[in-house]
Amino acid sequence: MQPWLFPPRRMLRSAGVMAAAIAMGGHAGPILAQPLSPGVLPLAQSGWSGPGFYFSLIKLFAFILLFLLWAKIGDWVSQDVQRLHLNTKLWNPLVFFVFMVVFGIAFGFPIFPVGIFLAVLAVFGPFIAYVIHRNGKVDREDRVFTPLHLRKVIARLSGKKVVELGPDDRPPPIRFQAVGPNDQVRNLRLIPARQHPGYQAARELVAGAVEHRAEGAVFDLQAAGAACQYEIDGMWMNRPPIPLQQVLPAVESLKILCGLNPQDHVNRQEGRFEFKYADVPLSATFLSQGAAGGEKVVLRIEEKQTRFRKLDDLGMRPKLHEQLAKLLDEHRGVIVFSAPPSYGLRTTVTCALTSADRFSREWIAIQEENAVYQSVENVHVHAYKSSDRTLLPDMLDKWFHLEPNVVVFRDIPDGEILELTAQEVENDRLIITTVRARDCCEALLRLLKLQPRSKTFPKAVIGVLNQRVLRRLCDACKQPYAPSPELLQRLGIPPGRVQALYRPGAPTQERPEPCPQCQGMGYLGRAAFYELLVVNDTVRKVLAGTPDYATLRKAAKAAGMVSLQEEGILLVAQGITTLEELQRVLQKS
């Protein structure tokens, strides 16, 4: 008989022996030791299929259970790594491929105790490595499988309250975190701040600002007390004064948290710290400066990660959204995002990046190393030091040789760098940059006036976006009123198109108490409005000369640009804001 012509029964016998070896582990040795001669097989002699029981159902169930456990663990790791913005390209493949390879070996291993040990290792090895890594990246209360985490789980399952463990566990729901280059520096700041008598007062001071939706707070420390102001939705509001004996220890604790000198009440000091309020991650900039008769303290508070993820979340008009999305899909050109300071430019750029195609194209970001921008998946950051400005052209040459399709270079420092960057459009690259300006035309002029002037930029630019943000009327208490025909005519609204405009709510006899939603301010939150210029050849021709604002503005209007004022009037007509608020924002900047 030819060696490749095995009888079917012998093949079944061989497969059965192999399966038995897999399922029975160490008990399969005698079976494997039997010769495969047909003369000694009961199957060959009597047609009997053998005694059976080659598979151990208990052992097979153990492998199945481990597989299902791995599926659950893998799903948790995949979601957790995305939520924390960790390296998905590392951890998802690691958890998947390590399991598949090691578990496959374990399932076929003839010695069951060794095989099950390898299977357990395949399931828990990458998982434990990930837990150790992610716990080192998050705050103490967010770590998993720690004594605190296990106590919280047990308390949640039993319906009991978690026992407070330290100063950060007491109300209000705020937890400070020091900022520093390493754990040692952060601990040297956080631990003494917690031990300071003013730590609880500092927590209440910052929490009070957050509870009133303040983006900024100013405390003017004088002998009689501390005057307080909050910046809410872009407007500064006076708050009741705070006793000096309460705010002074709080300020000293915050200085320690920022790594500053708590006893220095004269010189300018600036630092940063981070914190969580009700599980929302926030960051704060602390500034103190001696003033006449005391000291002034300024806090700036912002979310570490914007709540807006896509352009759809910004409330942009559909037509503008479509035009901007089309520009972001271009393969070459320069797109400029612009706004005055403190008008949400960073948020809009981040949303634009997350809305664009970052997976079929190679993206890089070039930025100064101290600049703080929210990271965007699949946009690889290259940083430079401001002190190395003279080396930046060589760095750009190196980074451009990486052959990126899209380059995000915010706040280009001068005309030479703008020229080098704009020249990359000839290599089929899309360039995205930013500039602080009041409108689209001023943004173009500011870039043109960089020294030395770029000769390539006027030919390369394809679009400019400018934006403002204004206060949004509180939907719970806003009040309608009938606009006069003269007002509608002045706003450019056709007669009969709008039946009512809205104003902030005021206490009435039926509702004498301030609105609980907006705390009686009449406004709640902010809305953005935009001006988009799609650059055509006429605009480029103006840019190539020596343009003035009026000439450029006329060319932009002819190109179809809808002005900020016109866009803002749409928000007034829709009842989103008031005419007075629109005028305030447009006149302010």
N, C-alpha and C positions, 0 to 999 in steps of 0.2 A: 504493500500500500504506500502510495506517495505520502510524504510527510505533511503536505498541505491539504490532504483529503481526509480530515478527521470525520469520523461518523458523528452525526448530530448528537447522539446520546453522550458521546465523550465530551463534546463541547458543552453540553448542559452540565455534565458532571464537573468539568473544570470551572465553569462559571459559578456553580453551586459551592464548590470548595472555596473559591476566592471570596464569594459573598459571606460565607461562614467565617472566613478568616477576618473579614472586616467587622462583622457584627459581633463575633464571639471573642475577639481580642485574643488574650493569652490562651484561651481554651481551644484554639484552632490548630495547635501544633500537631496533635495526633492525626488529624484529618489531612493536613498537608504532607504528613510523613507517609501516607498510604500510597502505594504504587498505583498507576492508572491503567494497569492491565485489565482488559475486559473480562478475563477469566475470574478475577476475584471480585468483580462488582455484582452485587445482587441484581442490579438493573439488567445486566447482560444475560443473567441466568434465568430470571423468572419474570422480568418485566416490572419488578417492584421498583418504585421511585425513590426508595431510600427512607430512612427514619425521619427526615425533616428536622425542624428546629435548628436550621442553620443560622437564622437571624434571631438576635435577642431583641424583643420588642422594647424592653426597658432601656437597653443601651441606645437603640435607635431613637427612642423618645427623648433621651438626654441630648442627642445631637440636634434634633428638631427644636427642642426647647431653647438651646443655645442660639440656633439660627434666628428664631423669632425674637429673642432678646437682643441680638445684634441689630436686627431691623429697627427695633424701637430706639436703641442707642444711636444708630446712624442717623435716624430722622431727627432726634434731639440735637445732635452735634451739628447737623446741616442747618437747622433753624437758628441755633445759638450762635454759630460762627457768623451768620449773616446779620443777626441782631446786634452783635458787638462789633461788627465791621472788622473781623479778624481775617486771616489769610485763607479764603475759601479754596484757592488753588492748591494749598498744602494739605489742609485737614480733611476735606471731603475725599480726595483720592487716597490719602493715607488710611483712613478708616475703612474704605471700600477694598482696596487692593491687598492690604495686609490681611484682612479677614479672608478674602477669597483664596489667597495662596496658602496661608497657614491652615485654614479650616479644611481646605481640600486635602492637604497632606495628612491632617489629623484624622479625617474621615476614613482614609485608606490605610491608616497605620494598623498593623496586625496586633499590637498589644494595646488593649483597651485603656488601661490606666494612663499610659503615655499619650494615646490619642486624645482622650478627653481633656488631659492637661493642656495639650497643644490647642485644642478647640477653645478652652477657657481663655488661654493666652491670646488667641486671635480675636476674641470678643472684647476683652477688657484691657489688653495692652495699649492699643491706640487711644482708647477712651480715657484711661488713667493719664496718659501723656497729655491729652487735650485738656483735661480738667486742671492739671498742674499748670499748664501754660495759661489758660484763660483766667484762673484764679489770681495769677500774678499780674493780670492786666486790669482787673476790676476792683472796686471798693470792697472793703471787708464784708459789708452786709450783702453784697451780691455774689460772694463766693459760694460754691456748692460743695456738699459733702464735708463741710466743716462742722464742728460742734454746734456753732450758732445756727447753721442751716438746718441741721438735724433737729435741733430743739424747736425751730420754727415749724418744721414739717410735722413733728409730733404734736405741737400745740395746735396747729391748724386742723389736724385730723381729730384731735380730742375736743376741739371747740374752746380751748383755753387761750388766754392771752399770754404772749411771750413775755417772760420776765425781763424787765429793763436791765441792761448790762452795763451801761455807762452814760456819760454826759450827753452823747449823741442820741440816746434812746428816749430821752425825755422830750415832751412837747416843747416847741413846735416841731413838725416833721422835717427837720433840716439836718444835714450831716456834712460837715466841712471836710475838705481834703486839701492838703498842702500841695504846692507845685514846686518841683525841683528836678535836677538832673538825675537823681537816683533815690533809692529808698532811704538811705542814710540821711540825706539832706531833708527829705520830706518828713521823716520822723523827728528830726531835730527842730522842725518848725511846728508840726502838729501836736506833739506831746506837750511841750511847754505851753502852747496856746490853750490846750484843754485843761491844764493845771492852773491857768490864770484865773483869778476871781471873777474877771469880767467875761468869761467864756459863754456862760448862759445868756448874759445880756447881749453879747455879740450875735448869738444865734437868733435872739428875738429881734434885734435891730435889722438884720438882713432878711429874716422871715417877714417882718412887717412890710418891707419894701416889695417883696415878691407877692405877698397877699393883695397888695394894692395895684398889681400889674405894673410896677415901676421898672422902667429901663435904666433909670439913673436916680441917684439920691445925693443930696448935698446937706451936710450938717455943719453949721457955723457955730463952733464951740466958743462961748463967751462965759464970763463969770456968772452971769445971771441965768444961764441955761444954754441950750443948743437949739437954734432955729433950724427947721427941717423943711426941705422941699423935695417933692417927688416929680420925676419926669414920666408922665403917663400918656401913652399914645402920641409922643412928640411934644407935649405941652407940660410946662412946669407948673406944679400946683403946690401952694403952701399947705403945710401940715402943722398940727399942734406942736409946740416946742417940747423938747425932752429934757428932763432934769439932768444937770451936768454930772451928778454923782452916778447916774445910770449910763450915760453915753460915753464918758471918759474911759472907764474900765473896758467897755466894749471895744472902743477904738484901739486901746493898747493891746487887747487880745488879738484883734485883727492884724495889727502890725506884726506881732510875733508870728502869726500864721503866714504872713507874706515874707518873713525873713527880714523885717525892718527893725529899726531901733524904737522900742515902745516909749522911751523917755525923751525922744527928740520931738519937740512940738514946734520947732522953728523952721528947720530946713525942709526942703521939698523931698518927699519920699514917695516912691511908686512901686507897687508890686501886684501880684496876681494870686488868686486862690480859686479853687473850684468847690462846688458843693452840689448836693442833691436836695431838692425840695419835693417831697411826696413822690420820690422816684424819678423826678425829671432832672436830668443832668444840666447844670448851669455853670457858667464861669463868671468871675467878677474881677474887675480892675480896681485897685485901691490906690487913692492918691491923697496925700496930706500935705499941707503947706501952712506955715505960720502966717497969721493975719493980724491986723491991728487989734490988740486986746485979746487974742486967742489963737485959734487954729481952725482951718477949714478942711473938711474931709469930703471927698467925692467918691462915690461908688458907681461904677458902670456895670450893669448886669445884662448878660445875654445868654441865650440858649446855646449849648455846645453843638447841638445838631438841629438844624431848622426843621420846623414842623412841615414845611412844604417840600415835596419830593419831586414834583414834575411841574412843567409850565402850566398844566391844566389847573393846578392848585392855586395859582396866583390870581385867577379871575380875569385873565387877559381876554379881550374880545376875540371871538373865533377867527375873524379875518386876520387880525394882527398875529394871532397864534399860528395860523397857517403860513403867513408870510415869513415869520421868524423861523419856523420849523424847516421851511424850504431853504432858507439861507444856511441853516446848520447842516443841511444835507449836501451843500455844495462841496466840491472836491478841491477848490482853490479860491483864494480871496482872503480879505481881512474883514472881520466883524468886530465892531466896537460897541461895548456896553458902557453906558454912562449914567451918572446921577450925581446930584450934590451930595456932600457928606451926610451920613445918617439917614439916607433914604432907601435902604434895603438893597444896595447894589450887589453885595456879596450873595445874598439869598437868591436873587434873580439869576446870577451867573451859575450858581450851584444847580438850580432847577433846570437851566438850559443845558448844562452838561449831562445831568441825569436823564434828560429827555432825548438827547441825541444818541445816534448809533455809535456806541463805544466798543462794539464787539467785532464788527467786520472791518474796523479801521484801527490803526495803532495811534494811541493818544499819549501825549506827554504834557506835563505842566512845568514851567520854569518860574521860579519865584525866589525872592530873598528869604534866607533861612529863618529870619525872625517873623516873617509874615504868617498869620494864623488863618488858614482857610480850611473849610470842611473838606475832608478827603472824599473823593469820588471813585467808585470802583472802576478799575481798568484805565485810570488816568495816572500814569507813572510820574512821580514828582522828582524833579532835579532842582536842587537848591544851590544858591551861591551866597557868599558873604558880601555885605555891602562894602567891606574894606577891600575886596578883590574886584572892584568895579573895572579896573584896567585889564583884568584877565577875562572879563566876561565875553568879549568877541571870540577868543579861543575856545571858551567853554561852549558857546553857541555852535561853533563849527563842529565840535565833538558831538554835541547832542543832536544836531541836524544830520550827522552821519549815521545816526541810529535809524534813519529813514522813517520818521513818524509821518502819519497822514494829517494829524491835527495837532497844533501846538497852542497851548493855553499860556499866555504870557501877560499876566495882569500888571498894570502900572509900569509900563515900559519906561526906563529911567531917562533916556535922552534920545535925540534924533539919530545918532549913530546906530544905536541898538535898534531903533525903529526901522532904519534903512536896511540893516542886515536881516531883520526878521521879515520885513515886507518882500525882500528879494526872494525869499523861500517860496513865495506864491508861484514863481516861475517853475518850481520843482513840483508843482501840483500839491501844494500844501494849503490847508485851511488854518488861518491864524485867528485866534480869539484874544482880544485885549480889553482893557478897561481904562477909563479916564474919568476924573471928577469934573462935571460940567452941568450947566443949567438946562441945556437942551441939545438936540442932535447937532445943530450947526456949530454951537460953541465947542462941542466935543471934537469935531473935525478941526476947527481952528486951533484948539489947544495942542493937538497932535502935530499940526503943521508948524506951529511955532516952537517946537522943541529944537534946541540947538545941538548940532547943526541940523538944518532942515532936511527931511527925507525927500528924495526925488521919486522914489518908487511908490510910496504910500498912496498918493492920489490915484494912481492907475490900479492899485491892488485892492482898495477898499470896496466892499460890495454892500455893506449895510451898517446902520448905526441905530441903536436902541437907547432911548433915554426914559427915565421913570421918576415918578414922585409917589409918595404915600401920604394919605390924609386920613383924618379920623372918620370912622364909620358911625353913623347914627345908631343908637340903641334901638333895636327892633321892638323892645318891650314897652318903650315909653315915648317914641317919636310921635310928633303931632302933625297932621296935615293942615295945609292952608291953601287957599285959592290964589294963584299968582295973578298979578295984573297983566293985561295985554301988553303994556309997555315993557314990563320985565321980560316976558316971553320973547318980545321982539328984540330986546337988547341981547338976550341969550341966543338968538337965532333959532328959536323953537317955533315951528309953524303953529298958528292958532288951532285950537282943538286937539292938538297932539297930546298935550299933558294937562290933566284935569287938576292935579294937586302937586305941590311941592311939600317938603317936610322941614320941620325945625326941631331942635332938641326939646324933649319933654320937660314940663315944669309941674310942680305940685298943684293940684286942683282940690276943690272941696271934696270930690269923690275919692281922691287919692292924695292926701296931704303929705304923706311920708315920701322921702326920696326913693327913687327906683332902686330896688335891691340888686338888680343885675349890673347897672352901671354906676351904682353908688351915688346917684343924683347928678352925674356929670353930663348926661345926655348923649354921650358917645361911648362906644364899646368896641375896641379893636380898631384896626386900620385896613384900608383898601389901597391898592396900587393902581395907577393908571400910567399909560405908556405913549411914547411918541416913537414911531418907527420910520426911518428913512431908508428905502431901498435905492441905493446909489445907481444912477444911470449915467450915460455918456455926457449928458449936459452938465450934471453936477461935477463929474470928473474934470471936465474942461474948465469949470470955474475954479476947482481946487488946484489945477495945474498952474494957474496964473498967480496973481496976488489978491486973493479974495478978501472982501470985507463981509461983515456979518449980514448986512442987508441984502447984498447981491446973492450970497450963498443961501440965505433964507428964501429968497424969491425962487431960486432954482429948485430948492427942496420942495416948496409948495407945488411947483409945476410938475415935479416928479411924483406927486400924489401923496405926500406926507400929510397926515392929519395931526394938527398941533396938540400940545398938552392941554391947552385951554379948551379946545373942542372935545377932547377925550374926557376932560373933567366935567364938562357940562352934561355929558351923557350920564355920569354918576349922579349929578344933581337931579336930572330928569327922572332917573330910576328910583329916586328916594333913598339912595345909599348914603349920601352926605348932604351938606347944606352949601348954599352959594357962598356964605360967609367963610366956611372952612376952606372951600376951593380958593377963594381970593387970598386967604391967609397963607396958604401953602405956596401959591404962585408968586406972591409978593415977597415972601420970606427969603427966597433964594434967587 
